[in-house]
Amino acid sequence: MYSINNIPLASFGITPAQISGSNIALAGHLDLAPRIGKTYHDWTGEAGVEPYVTEAEIFRGGRTLGFAGYMVGDGRAAAEGQLAEFYALITGFEDLVPFATPWGTYQVYVKEAIESVYLQQGYIKFTMQLQEPQPAIEEFLYAEGTNTGRRMDGTSFDEIGMFLTGFNGGLNRAQSKRQQFSAYGKEGFQITPIEALTLEAILVAVADDYEQLKKNVGDLRLVTGRPLMRTCYFDDNPRECFNVDGLQVQRIIVAGNYAACQITLPMVQPRPGAALNTAFLADNAYSKMITDQEQYLTVYA
């Protein structure tokens, strides 16, 4: 049963369709939202960036949920009338409203345009994007893994029902930083250090049912989003990375005896090709300094 603001979508003749790449109508609800605010500092003249990864520096934005459905009416005029009533309902919302689905309930508002196409015999196919500005992320009980194989920190992907199917960017050289120069009558240039390196891991998760799949993806969200740096073993070269853009879950398949999805996991290697040296910030008496949340302040040098 799908409903918005406690009003069943079926009352407008809406039935769920399959959103692109999946066999369910919903997308985005398993994602880790991207970070907002300042996530690093780019020091002039230095390669890479200084990551901001303490708990006090990490803020996550909202998630975009996608829904695909059919509006079914008794002919074209009736279907378009039902669609107009549905639009009027959404226009009347003045705050976040609950969007209830078989996969969970989310506090949302409609931000982007709703795209609708008349098919035939009273059927309109439409897709809408709903913004969840403050995702309620489930807390999962998580235990460190066995520290083997393809993994992030001590968590092997196969221990949470996933396997790595692709890794992009690992052999790349990051682009040069922005040039600042003046030239007249010819092309100018400035030789600058390189940026941070963007990496992308592609994972496939498989579980016995949707609830187990949801937990496994939740474990990955927890490992990815927690404070400090991640040591990523996407190939045979461990890399110190941090996450900015969250993670995206696509191609969700829920069947009678299994559930599966594909996960895109972008990471940032702040100092490509070099070890990331760290130290605790201390005062003149060599006492370690802490935040208001009683975490040590770490300096990345």
C-alpha positions as CSV (number, residue, x, y, z in Angstrom):
1,M,0.0,0.0,0.0
2,Y,1.4,3.4,-1.0
3,S,0.0,6.6,0.5
4,I,1.0,10.2,0.8
5,N,-0.1,12.3,3.8
6,N,-2.2,9.2,4.8
7,I,-4.2,9.3,1.6
8,P,-3.9,6.1,-0.4
9,L,-2.5,6.6,-3.9
10,A,-5.1,4.1,-5.1
11,S,-7.8,6.6,-4.4
12,F,-6.5,8.5,-7.5
13,G,-6.3,5.3,-9.6
14,I,-2.5,5.1,-9.0
15,T,-0.9,1.7,-9.1
16,P,2.9,1.2,-8.6
17,A,5.0,0.6,-11.6
18,Q,8.7,-0.5,-11.9
19,I,11.2,2.3,-11.6
20,S,14.0,2.2,-14.1
21,G,16.4,-0.7,-13.5
22,S,14.4,-2.2,-10.6
23,N,11.4,-4.4,-10.2
24,I,9.9,-2.2,-7.4
25,A,8.4,1.3,-7.7
26,L,10.7,3.1,-5.3
27,A,14.3,4.2,-5.5
28,G,16.7,6.2,-3.3
29,H,15.4,5.0,0.0
30,L,18.6,2.9,0.7
31,D,21.0,5.6,-0.2
32,L,23.5,7.3,2.1
33,A,22.9,11.0,1.6
34,P,25.8,13.2,0.5
35,R,27.6,15.5,2.9
36,I,26.8,19.2,3.0
37,G,28.9,22.1,4.2
38,K,32.7,22.2,3.9
39,T,34.2,18.8,3.5
40,Y,37.9,19.6,3.0
41,H,40.3,22.5,2.7
42,D,42.4,23.0,-0.4
43,W,45.8,24.5,0.5
44,T,47.4,26.6,-2.2
45,G,50.5,25.0,-3.6
46,E,50.0,21.6,-2.0
47,A,48.8,18.4,-3.8
48,G,45.5,17.1,-2.8
49,V,43.3,18.4,0.0
50,E,43.0,18.3,3.8
51,P,39.9,16.2,4.6
52,Y,37.4,17.3,7.3
53,V,36.4,14.0,8.8
54,T,35.8,14.4,12.6
55,E,32.3,13.8,13.8
56,A,31.8,17.5,14.5
57,E,32.7,18.3,10.9
58,I,30.4,15.8,9.2
59,F,26.8,16.8,8.2
60,R,24.6,14.9,5.8
61,G,22.0,16.4,3.5
62,G,18.8,14.9,2.2
63,R,17.9,12.1,-0.1
64,T,15.9,12.1,-3.3
65,L,13.4,9.3,-3.6
66,G,12.0,8.3,-6.9
67,F,8.5,6.7,-7.5
68,A,7.0,5.3,-10.7
69,G,3.4,4.6,-11.1
70,Y,0.4,4.3,-13.5
71,M,-2.7,6.5,-13.3
72,V,-5.6,4.4,-14.5
73,G,-8.9,6.0,-15.5
74,D,-12.0,5.2,-17.5
75,G,-10.6,6.8,-20.7
76,R,-8.2,9.6,-21.3
77,A,-10.4,12.4,-19.9
78,A,-11.0,10.6,-16.6
79,A,-7.3,9.7,-16.2
80,E,-6.2,13.3,-16.8
81,G,-8.9,14.5,-14.3
82,Q,-7.5,12.1,-11.7
83,L,-4.0,13.4,-12.4
84,A,-5.1,17.0,-11.9
85,E,-6.7,16.1,-8.6
86,F,-3.4,14.4,-7.5
87,Y,-1.5,17.5,-8.5
88,A,-3.9,19.7,-6.5
89,L,-3.4,17.5,-3.4
90,I,0.4,17.9,-3.6
91,T,0.2,21.6,-4.2
92,G,-1.8,22.0,-1.0
93,F,0.9,20.5,1.2
94,E,2.5,23.2,3.5
95,D,5.0,21.0,5.3
96,L,6.7,17.6,5.1
97,V,4.2,14.7,4.7
98,P,4.6,11.0,5.3
99,F,5.1,8.9,2.1
100,A,4.2,5.4,3.1
101,T,5.4,2.4,1.0
102,P,5.9,-1.3,1.5
103,W,9.6,-0.5,2.1
104,G,9.2,2.2,4.8
105,T,7.7,5.5,5.5
106,Y,9.6,8.7,4.7
107,Q,8.9,12.4,5.5
108,V,9.0,14.2,2.2
109,Y,8.0,17.0,0.0
110,V,7.7,17.1,-3.8
111,K,10.4,19.4,-5.3
112,E,11.1,18.4,-8.9
113,A,8.6,18.4,-11.8
114,I,6.3,15.3,-12.0
115,E,6.7,13.8,-15.5
116,S,3.6,12.2,-16.9
117,V,2.9,10.6,-20.3
118,Y,-0.4,9.4,-21.6
119,L,-0.1,5.9,-23.0
120,Q,-3.5,4.5,-24.2
121,Q,-6.8,3.2,-22.9
122,G,-6.9,5.5,-19.9
123,Y,-3.3,4.8,-18.7
124,I,-0.9,7.6,-17.7
125,K,2.6,6.7,-16.7
126,F,4.3,9.1,-14.3
127,T,7.4,9.5,-12.3
128,M,7.9,11.8,-9.4
129,Q,10.9,12.7,-7.2
130,L,10.3,13.3,-3.5
131,Q,12.9,15.1,-1.3
132,E,13.6,13.6,2.1
133,P,15.5,16.5,3.8
134,Q,16.2,14.8,7.1
135,P,16.5,11.0,6.5
136,A,15.8,8.8,9.4
137,I,18.7,6.4,9.1
138,E,18.2,3.1,10.8
139,E,20.7,2.1,13.4
140,F,22.1,-1.4,12.8
141,L,24.1,-3.6,15.2
142,Y,27.5,-3.8,13.5
143,A,30.5,-5.9,14.3
144,E,34.0,-5.5,12.8
145,G,34.9,-8.1,10.2
146,T,37.8,-10.4,9.7
147,N,40.0,-7.9,7.9
148,T,40.5,-9.9,4.8
149,G,39.9,-9.6,1.1
150,R,38.3,-6.7,-0.7
151,R,37.1,-4.5,2.2
152,M,36.8,-1.1,3.9
153,D,38.7,-0.9,7.1
154,G,38.2,-4.3,8.8
155,T,34.9,-5.0,7.0
156,S,35.1,-7.5,4.2
157,F,32.4,-6.9,1.6
158,D,31.6,-10.6,1.4
159,E,30.8,-10.7,5.1
160,I,27.9,-8.3,4.5
161,G,26.6,-10.1,1.4
162,M,28.4,-8.0,-1.2
163,F,31.0,-8.5,-3.8
164,L,33.1,-5.9,-5.8
165,T,32.3,-5.9,-9.5
166,G,34.1,-2.8,-10.6
167,F,36.6,-0.2,-9.5
168,N,37.2,3.0,-11.4
169,G,39.9,5.6,-11.0
170,G,42.5,3.6,-9.2
171,L,45.0,3.9,-12.0
172,N,44.2,7.6,-12.8
173,R,46.3,10.6,-12.2
174,A,44.2,13.4,-10.7
175,Q,43.8,16.6,-12.7
176,S,45.9,19.6,-12.0
177,K,44.5,22.3,-9.7
178,R,43.1,25.5,-11.1
179,Q,45.6,27.8,-12.8
180,Q,45.9,31.5,-11.9
181,F,47.8,33.6,-14.5
182,S,47.5,36.5,-16.8
183,A,48.5,36.3,-20.5
184,Y,48.1,38.5,-23.5
185,G,48.3,37.4,-27.2
186,K,49.1,33.8,-26.4
187,E,47.9,30.9,-24.3
188,G,49.2,31.2,-20.8
189,F,49.8,28.4,-18.3
190,Q,50.8,27.7,-14.7
191,I,52.1,24.4,-13.4
192,T,50.1,23.4,-10.4
193,P,49.8,20.4,-8.0
194,I,47.2,17.8,-8.6
195,E,43.7,17.6,-7.1
196,A,42.4,14.9,-4.8
197,L,41.7,11.7,-6.7
198,T,38.0,10.5,-7.1
199,L,37.5,6.8,-6.9
200,E,34.4,4.7,-7.5
201,A,33.6,1.2,-6.4
202,I,30.7,-0.8,-7.8
203,L,29.3,-3.4,-5.5
204,V,26.5,-6.0,-5.9
205,A,24.6,-7.1,-2.8
206,V,22.6,-10.3,-2.6
207,A,20.5,-11.6,0.3
208,D,17.8,-14.1,1.1
209,D,15.1,-11.5,1.4
210,Y,14.6,-7.7,1.4
211,E,15.0,-7.2,5.2
212,Q,18.5,-8.9,5.1
213,L,19.4,-6.8,2.0
214,K,18.3,-3.6,3.8
215,K,20.5,-4.5,6.8
216,N,23.5,-5.3,4.7
217,V,23.2,-2.0,2.9
218,G,22.8,-0.3,6.3
219,D,26.0,-1.9,7.5
220,L,27.8,-0.5,4.5
221,R,26.2,3.0,5.1
222,L,27.4,2.8,8.7
223,V,31.0,1.9,7.8
224,T,31.2,4.5,5.0
225,G,29.7,7.4,6.8
226,R,31.3,7.2,10.2
227,P,34.0,9.7,11.2
228,L,37.7,9.7,10.3
229,M,39.4,8.1,7.3
230,R,38.6,4.8,5.7
231,T,41.3,2.4,4.5
232,C,39.9,1.0,1.3
233,Y,41.1,-2.3,-0.3
234,F,39.3,-2.0,-3.7
235,D,42.3,-3.6,-5.3
236,D,45.7,-4.7,-4.0
237,N,46.7,-1.2,-3.1
238,P,45.2,0.1,0.2
239,R,44.1,3.7,0.0
240,E,43.2,6.2,2.7
241,C,39.9,7.7,1.6
242,F,36.9,9.6,2.8
243,N,33.4,9.9,1.6
244,V,31.6,13.1,0.4
245,D,28.9,12.0,-2.0
246,G,27.3,9.3,0.0
247,L,26.4,6.0,-1.8
248,Q,23.7,5.3,-4.4
249,V,21.6,2.1,-4.5
250,Q,20.2,1.1,-7.9
251,R,18.7,-1.9,-9.7
252,I,16.8,-3.2,-6.6
253,I,15.3,-6.6,-7.3
254,V,13.0,-8.3,-4.8
255,A,11.9,-11.8,-5.6
256,G,10.4,-14.7,-3.7
257,N,13.6,-16.2,-2.6
258,Y,16.2,-13.5,-2.9
259,A,16.8,-9.7,-3.0
260,A,19.6,-7.9,-4.8
261,C,20.8,-4.4,-5.7
262,Q,23.8,-2.6,-7.2
263,I,25.7,0.0,-5.2
264,T,27.8,2.9,-6.4
265,L,30.3,4.0,-3.8
266,P,32.3,7.1,-4.5
267,M,35.3,7.9,-2.3
268,V,38.0,10.6,-2.3
269,Q,41.7,9.9,-1.9
270,P,42.9,13.3,-0.5
271,R,46.6,12.8,-1.2
272,P,47.0,10.6,-4.3
273,G,50.2,8.5,-4.4
274,A,51.3,9.5,-0.9
275,A,50.7,8.3,2.6
276,L,48.4,10.4,4.6
277,N,50.2,11.4,7.8
278,T,48.1,12.1,10.9
279,A,48.7,13.4,14.4
280,F,46.6,14.6,17.3
281,L,46.4,18.3,17.9
282,A,48.0,19.2,21.3
283,D,48.6,22.4,23.3
284,N,51.9,23.7,24.6
285,A,51.9,21.2,27.4
286,Y,51.5,18.3,24.9
287,S,47.9,17.6,26.1
288,K,45.7,16.3,23.4
289,M,42.9,18.7,22.5
290,I,39.3,17.5,22.1
291,T,36.1,18.8,20.6
292,D,32.9,19.6,22.6
293,Q,31.9,16.0,21.8
294,E,35.0,14.7,23.5
295,Q,36.8,13.5,20.4
296,Y,40.5,14.1,19.8
297,L,41.3,16.7,17.2
298,T,43.2,15.0,14.3
299,V,45.6,16.9,12.0
300,Y,46.2,15.6,8.5
301,A,49.5,16.7,7.3
